[in-house]
């Protein structure tokens, strides 16, 4: 009977448990997590902060998931190192857990920039449930917050804080918010919505100093401007949490390097989720893609292969589905291309907050942005994933009535009837 050990307890871990149980119903599965909670949906922590999500809504699987799958849980204990020779995971309590197959699914950790006064009380991060709980305890009407970083994490924190009655200023170093998933046009439209909900956005600047005695009372920006605040949220970015693999022979670049089976370079060790550096089918390169759907799928592939299957992860690319104050958006792939090999089409309807953009390369869709009008976005992600030649209907992709009817008959049969193309 094999002993499977999983370090981490989020989307990739859940995928791995379900992947293992597709092949092996008898092997033991042990999950080690520094957090004390059952798996929860991390994208929902801003709703927990705002008071619109409870434990039931946060749960990623029902309460019987671990028992039903025969999983032993070691919660509230950190995996600090791996002995790849004796095949043991060393825990923070001094104990060791042996494994036959090991999955590293430790996710990401926030990057906190060095800045003067960065050790004061009142500075927070925002990637885990405990972060949201800590912020919720101090986010009272009339208080003021500065959020450093205008990416997904920073803006979701800002939205949650505003809904708590907090006066929020977002400071972003780039020339636009959400710079990794939106172009200038889309970012400007989203910023207008944020500002309409009393979020002050400062671009092309950053915080150089946090001021106050022992507790935050304000910040100083690079341009010299001072802003009074009661709390600072650092949301500049997330890095792969590779700490447990440090000082081992496991190969690490930005994340843990894996092949298309999610295997690391060391026998019987796998990695999945935000900690893994896997193949991106759009950029055609190894990349860390820290998004929820990728994490689950990578975990499932890893779990199946750990249990003796032979499957590959071949659908990885960046995609994000999110909303701010009721404005929905879905983006995927390359959204701001550089080079003559790309073709771009777009439609803008500012009065309706509608923006649609498609990016093509060699008659394949390789990226898109959708604001407000997101109904057909699922079809578009399918076109990217399956590398479909879109030349027969390229000029229809942004139409309001775009759908399967415009596509080749063979593709329609495959999608609607399950008939494979020949």
N, C-alpha and C positions, 0 to 999 in steps of 0.2 A: 504494500500500500504506500503510495507516494505521499510525501509531506510537502504541501504547497504553502509558501509563506508570501504574504503581500504586505509591503510597507506602504501605508497610506490607506485612506478609507473614503475616497470620493468617487467621481464618475469612473475613472479608469479601474479602480478596485472593484466596483460593482460589475463593470463589464467583464473583468477577469473572472470573478466568481461565477457569473452566468456562463462564460465561455468554458471554464473548467468543467462545470456540471453538464455541459452538452456532451462531453466525452467520458467523464469519470465521475461516477456517483459514490465511490467508496473512499477516495483519497482524502486525507485530512487537509483542511484549509484553515490557516491562522492569519488573521488580519491584525497588524500592529499600527496604532494611530496615536499620535501625540494629543490629538483632540479627544475629549471625553464623549463625543456624540456619535450616534448612528449616522450613516451617510445622509447628508442633506444637500439641497440645491444651493450651491454657493452663489449663482447668479441672482438669488432672491434675497440676499442679505440687505439690500437697500430697502426692500419692502418690510423686512423685519425692523429695520431702523425707523421706518415711517409708521410702523404699527399696523400695516395692512397685511402682514403675513404672520401666521402663528405656527406652532410646532407641526401641526398636521399638514399645512401647506408647504412647509420647508422640507418635509421628509422626502427623500429621493426614492425610497422603497418602503413598503409597508412594514409594520412592526415585527412581523414574523419572518422577514427575509433571511436573516442570518441563521435562525434555527431551521427553517425549511431547507436551507442549503448546507447545513452541517458545518457552519463556520464558527470557529473559536475566536472570540474577540479579546484583544489586549488593548483597551482604550486608556487614554490618559498616561501613556508611557511612550517615551521617544526611542526610536531605533537610532543609535549613535554611530555604529560602525558595522562593517561586514568583514568577516574572516572568510575569504573565498577559498582558502585551502581546506579548512575544517568544515566549511559550509555552515557557518553560524552567523546569526544576526545578534549583535550585542546591544542590550537595552540600557536605558538610563538608570535603571534600578540595579544594574550589575548582573542581571540574569542573561542567559543566551537562549536563542531559539534556533534549533537545527532545521535545515531545509534540504529537500531534494531538488525543488524548483523554486526560484525566487523571482518575484516581480517587484521592481522599484516603481512606485506610483506616488511619489512624495509631492507632486505638484510644483507650485512656484512659491517664491517668498518675495515680499516687497523690497524694492530697492529704496533705501532711505539715504538721501544725499547728505554728504557732510556739509554742515552749515553752522555758523556761529550760533550758540544758544540751543543747539539741537538736543540737549539733554534735559530741557525743562519739562515740567509736568504740564500736560495739556496737549502733547503731540501724539497723534494717532496714525495708524495705518488702517486699511480697509479692504481686506481680502477674505477674512474668516468670520464665522459667526460671533466669536468673542469680540472681535473688533466692533461689530455692529452693536453688541450689547453694551460695550464700554461707552461708545458714542451716544447711545440712546439715553444713558444715565445722566449725561451732561447737556444734551441737546434740548434746551428749554427755550420757550418763546422769549425773544428779546436778546438772546445771546448771539455772538458773532463768530463766524468761522472763516478761515482762509484755507482753501483747498489748493495744494500745490500739484498741478497736473490736470490737463483738460482732456485726458483719455477716457476710456469707458469706465474705469474704476473711479476716477475722480468725479466724473459727471454724475454717475449713479449715487455716489456719496453726497454730492451737492443736492441732488433731487430729494433724497431722503431727508437731509437736514432741513431743507426749505419746508418740507411737509411737517416738520417738527416745530416750525416757527422761527428757525434760525436765519439770521442775516448772513448770506453766503457770498464770498468773493472767490472766484477761480482764477488762478494765475498759471498761464501756460507759456512755455518757452518758445514753442513753434508759432508760425504765423496764422494758425487756425486750430480750433478744437478738433478732437478725434482725427488727428492727422494720419493715423495709420489705416483708417477705414473710410475716410471721406475726402473728397477733393474740396477745392476752395468754395465752389458754388454750394454744394450740399452742406458744408460746415457753416457757411454764413446763414443758411436757412435754419439750421438747428440752433445756432447761437441766438438768432432772433427770438426763437421760442423760449429758450432759457432766460433771456433778458426780460421777456414778457412775464416771466414768473419770478422776477426780482433777483435773479442770479447775476451778479456783476462779473463780467469776463474781462480779464486783462491779458492781452496777447504779447508775444515777443519780449517776455520778461520772466523773472523768477525770483524766488526768495533767497536772499543772501544771509539774513540774520533773523533769529527769533528773539524778541526782547521781552523783558519781565524779570522779576527777582528770581524766585524758584518756579513760578508758574507763568505760563504764556500770557502776555498782555498785548502783544502785537507783533508785526513783522516789518522788516525793511526790505524793499525790492532792490534789484540791481540798479534801477534808474534813480534810486534814492528815496522813492516814495515810501511813506509810513502808513500802515493800515492797522487800526486797532482790532483786536480779536481776543476771544476767550479760548479758542482751540485752533490747532493747525492739523490738517489731515494731509499726510504725504502720500501722493498717488502718482508718482512719476513713472512707475513701471514695476513689472514683476519679472524676476529672474528664475530660471529653473533651480529647484532646490536639490542640488546634487551633493549636499553635505555628507550624507551617509555613505556615498561612494568615494569620498575623498581618501587619499592615501591607500587606495587599492589599485589593482591592475585593470579596473573597469575604465574604458576609454570615454573621456568627456571632452566635448568641444564647448559649445554654449550649453547644451544639454547632454544627457547620456546618449551616445551614438548607438543607433540600432539599425538592423537590416530590415527587409520587408516582412520578416516574421516577428518583428519587435524583439529580436534577440540582441543582447549586448555582446561584446567581444569575448566575454568570459562564459565558459560553458555553464548552462543551466540558470543563467541570469537574464532576465528580460526587463524592459522598461516601457512605460506607457504614460500618456497624458502630458501635462505641461512640463514634466522633467525630461521628456524624451525628444531627441532630435531625429525625426523621421522624414521620409521622402514626401515632398510637396509636388503634386502632379501638375500644378499650374506654373510654378517657378522652376520645375524640373531640377530640384536641388534638395539637399537635406536641410530641414529647417525646424525650429521649434514653433509649433502652432498652438498657442495656449487658448483653445476654445473647447467648450463643453462637449459637443458632438464628437470631435476628434478623440477626446480623452476616452469616452466610452468605447468607441469603435476600436481604438488601439488596444484598450484593455481586453476587450472580447477576443481579438485576434491573438493577443499574447496568451490569454487563458487557454484558448483552444490548442495552441501550439505547445504550451507547457504540458497539456494532458495527452499529447501524442498526435494531434491533428497536423495537417500541412496546409495552412492557409496564409494568404499574404494580405498586408494592409496596402491597398492600392487606390484609396479614395481621399487622401489627405490634402486639404487646401483650406485656406482661411475663409471663414464665413461667420457673419454676425447677424443676429436678429435681436433687436432691442427697441425700446421706445423711451421717449422722454416727455413727460407731461402729456401723454396721449398721442404724440407724434411717432408713428411706427417707422422703422427703417430696417432694411435687409441689405447687406453688402457681402460681396464674395470676391475672392481672387485678387487680381491686379486692378486697382481702381485709379491709379495715377501712373500710366505707363510712360516709359522713357525709351525713345528709339523709333525709327521710321518703320519698323516691322509691324507696328500696332495701328489699328484703325479704331476711331472713337465716334460714337453717335450719342446724342443726348436730347432730352426734352425738358424744358423748364416751365412750370406754371406757378409763379410765386404766390399768386393770390390764393391758390388751393394748397400751398405747401407741397406741391408735387414736383419731384425731380427723378428722372429716369436716365441712366447712363449705361451704355454697354461698351465693353472693350473687346476687340477681336484681334486675333493673330492667326494668320494662315487660314482664314475662314472658320476659325474655331472661336467660340466665346470663351474668354479667359478671365473675365471679371465684369461686375456690374454693381450699380448703386440704385437702390429704390427708396424713395421717401414717400410716405403716405400711400401711394398706389403700389401695394406689395402683393396683390392677389396671385400673380403669375410667377412669383419669385422661385417657388419650388421647381417649376419647369426649368428655369434658367440654371439653377444649381445642378440639375440633372444633365443639362447640356454640357456644362463644364466638366462634370465628373466623368461623363462617357465620351468626351472629346468628339462630339458630333460635328460634322461639316454642316454649318448653318447657312451656307451660301444660297440655298433655294429659298430661304425665308428670312434672311438677314435684315431686310428692310422692313419686316413686320414685327421684329422683336419688341419694339417699344410701343406698338399700337395698343390701345385700350382693350381691344378684343383679341389680342394675341393668345393663342392656345394650341392644343395638339392638332387642330384642323389644318394649320399651315404646314405641318411637318410631313416628311415622306411617309407613305403608307406603311412601309415596313416598320418604321419607328413607332407609329401609332399602334400598330398591332402588338408590338412588344410591350409597350407601356400599359395599354388598356386591356389587352387580352392575355398577356403573358406569353405571347408567341415570339420566340427568339428569331432575330434576323439571321439570314443565311449569307 
